[in-house]
Amino acid sequence: MRREPALNIPPVIVAVIAVLALVHAVRVYVLTDAQSNDVLWLFAFNPMRYGTGLLPAAELPGGWGADIWTFVTYAFLHASWVHFGVNAIWFLPFGSAVARRFGTLRFLAFFAVTAAVGAFAHLLAYSGQNAPVIGASAAISGTMAGAMRFVFQRGGPVSFWRTGRDADYRIPAEPLSRVVREPAVVVFLVVWFGINLLFGLGSIPMSGFGAGEVVAWQAHIGGFLAGLLLFSWFDPVTDFRQFDDGGATRH
C-alpha cells in the first residue's frame, strides 16, 4: 500500500487556500467598497432569495443563476483576514487527511456538496430572511466529519494502534454505527457540537470577523452532518465494511 508523508500538504488543499486568500485580497485591496458589496450580493448565500416554500422569491442580483451558484460560492468569501485565517488553520489538517484519501476531484466534489448542505441548513433556519452567510466553515466542518470516519480507528493516521511509521489514509472505513462508539470520536463530537452550540447561543463572543458578524452555526452543523453521513458516497477505498455493519466485504 502506498504511504503518504504525514506532513505533505496535498496540492488541492494548497490550491483551495490560495484561491480563498486571493478572493479576499481582491475584495479588500482591489475593489471599491461598492464593488465589494456587489460581489457579496452576487455570490454570498442569502435566504432572502427564497420564500418560505424554499423556492426563489426575491429578485436579487444574479437572478436565478445566483439562486443556484450561491449554495457553493459563499464558501469562497470571508469577512476578514482573521475569518480566513481561522478557517485555513482548521482546513489544513482535516482537509489534507480527506484529500489524501479521496484524491483531487472527489475532494472538490465533497467540498462543494458539504458547502451546499451547510447553506441549505442556513436556509432552513432563516427562511425568507435577509441573513447572508459567507465563509468556508461549513465545508471545513464537512472535512472534519469526513476525517473522523477513518483517522481515529485502529491503524488510522491518529490511532494509538497504528503500525509502521507512516500514516495510513487508505484504511477501510468502519461502519458509522461503530465509528460513533469510539471514545476519541465521542469526545470529538461532544467538543465540536458543544462549541458550535455555545456560539449559537451567544455564550462565546466573536471578534475580528467584521462588525455585526455572527457565527452561522446552523451551516456548520449542516456541513458537518453532510460530511459524516455522505462520506461513503465519495470514498474510493474499495472495502465495503463502511456499508456493512457485519464487517463482510462485498464484491
Secondary structure, DSSP 8 states (H G I E B T S, - for coil): -----TT---HHHHHHHHHHHHHHHIIIIIS-HHHHHHHHHHHSB-GGGB-TTSSB-S--TTHHHHHHHHHHHGGG--SSHHHHHHHHHHHHHHHHHHHHHH-HHHHHHHHHHHHHHHHHHHHHHSTTS---B-SSHHHHHHHHHHHHTTSSSTTSTT-TT--SSS--TT-----HHHHTTSHHHHHHHHHHHHHHHHHHHTSS---SS-TT----HHHHHHHHHHHHHSHHHH-----GGGT-TT-----
